[in-house]
Amino acid sequence: MCGIVGVLGDHEVAPLLVESLKRLEYRGYDSAGIATVDQGRLDRRRAVGKLVNLSDLLVHAPLTGKAGIGHTRWATHGAATVVNAHPHRAGRVAIVHNGIIENFKELRDELALDGYQPESQTDTETVALLTRRYMEQGASPREAAARTLARLHGAFALCFLFEGEDDLLIAARKGSPLAIGHGDGEMFVGSDAIALAPLTDRITYLEEGDRAEVTRAGAVIYDAQGRLANRAQTRIQIDSVRVEKGGYRHFMMKEIAEQPVVLADALRHYLSADRSGLRLPDEVDFTGVSRLVLVACGTANIACQVAKYWFEQLAGLPCDVDIASEFRYRDPVLDSASWAVFVSQSGETADTLAALRHAQDKVARTLAVVNVPTSSMAREAGLALPILAGIEVGVASTKAFTNQLLVLALLALKAGMDRGRLDAAAVAEHLASLNSLPGLMNHAVGLDDEIRVLANDLAKAQDVLFMGRGPMYPLALEGALKLKEISYIHAEGYASGELKHGPIALIDANVPVVVLAPRDALFEKTVSNMQEVMARHGKVVLLSDRAGLAQAGDGVWSGLAMPEVPALLAPILYAVPAQLLAYHTAVAKGTDVDQPRNLAKSVTVE
């Protein structure tokens, strides 16, 4: 969620800190700040709003120094104000923090008894105050940080900077990701490799509970038990973490347009050389698996809901889908013959990671479907399958969603084979269809101009409904989620057959209804539900192939002609126009498409 960067450099660090924070803007934020140590003196600058506000402040009130920390904050405790912005300072220590300190009130009350009063409403300032107290009691910066960390409950990534210490950063993680970057006589700390990519290609990922003492000579890392730990360095490919718009107005549109390419990349990775067979790890064997549990948040959860249809229809494998934030708290019944699959773009989603840990010793296998192969989820699951979508910067997920669907579809086909429901010929037929998908997605992306015109009218609506049946029902949920995320128009997705059980009361001449209706076994029923909407003057936007549009008859407000597609592919293909509808509606309304209000790309707190 929040972005963290720290630099022990050979040059002035303020420009490096701001530049690295710019690379973390995709996470979402509402304030930003940096702190530096110069000739032993600690100072900081903070600003509300976009990073340009911090940059303007630094022009008029510059910070010097070759050691510093920076932060982009997404408000949790306390509103988005300068006083609540990071870094937080107490005496000789400044701190940046991602996560939530769950026992901060208890600690704040304890500190108040000794006269340490906070200036802000944040949980983070309590960490700084506690460290200050230990230092004023005689502890060294290293000792004070270690003692402070031992008192904290919750999830956090923390970086400490100390007055009088221009060659020391203390970094620690518990539940939130943090990485150390290695340079030549320089060292770095960052929330992820994206922040550090311009500075170094050598990364060490901290493990759960780690604390690192970072100097320009290197990093000394201690594990959760306080023992010296040897964590491996990883070389990252700079091109793989490049974040550029490539001529597009927004990252989201670039990522929508990239879908045919990244989907083709994933197909090459997971299919045999002749594209007729699956190439999955040997551990992926569904023989004897009694049940599948799919767990995720947000868009990833919707991908799981689509996959439930596939696993049950193609493989006859019972499948439960859980929202990750609810999973542990309903005390799910898990057994040793079940598999649990956890889906996340970042691989750091706090609720999903906690759910994985909860299930780890209760099921036969845990499987992570993630976009970041070095993420916590990928490292902790029994097996990780990368979706290979590349970096996704836009907060509203697009290419990660369709690649998640692809990997889940391939798993469903493998389950069908392992369980004797699909023979090699049937699988080859499905794979032939999947191989045609990148070309079909190019056709869908080609609807861009037509959808842009439609979106100008859609932007005037206050409410929009989405309808679908079968696997298109979850896609209706996804279309509605995308629209509300970035355009701020109220939108809801419904199973078409449920409309007459209440939601049809919302229909009038001012409510557009987007109907997702490929010509599948449920097409006739979907059209029947659509007629009920039109009979009540609802403005229907119908997505179907040309024959489907013709069969639907008159009365459709707007029709978008999709390619004919096999049923397995429809949810993946129809995601593209749903994304374009949301994108162009948001552009027409003038909202911040890539960084919508109140949202963060990676939700690393519960």
Secondary structure, DSSP 8 states (H G I E B T S, - for coil): --EEEEEE-SS--HHHHHHHHHTTGGG--SEEEEEEEETTEEEEEEEESSHHHHHHHHHHS----SEEEEEEE--SSS-S-TTTSSSEEETTEEEEEEEEETTHHHHHHHHHHTT---SSS-SHHHHHHHHHHHHHTT--HHHHHHHHHHH--EEEEEEEEETTEEEEEEEEEEBS--EEEE-SS-EEEESSHHHHTTT-SEEEE--TT-EEEEETTEEEEE-TTS-EE----EE--GGGG----TT-SSHHHHHHHTHHHHHHHHHHHHB-TTSSSB---TT---TT--EEEEEE-HHHHHHHHHHHHHHHHHH---EEEEEHHHHGGG-----TTEEEEEEESSS--HHHHHHHHHHTTTSSEEEEEES-TTSHHHHHSSEEEE-------SSS-SHHHHHHHHHHHHHHHHHHHHTTSS-HHHHHHHHHHHHTHHHHHHHHHTTHHHHHHHHHHHTT-SEEEEEE-TTHHHHHHHHHHHHHHHH--EEEEEEGGGGGGTGGGG-STT-EEEEE--SSTTHHHHHHHHHHHHTTT-EEEEEEEHHHHHHH-TT-SEEEEE----TTTHHHHHHHHHHHHHHHHHHHHT--SSS-TT--SS----
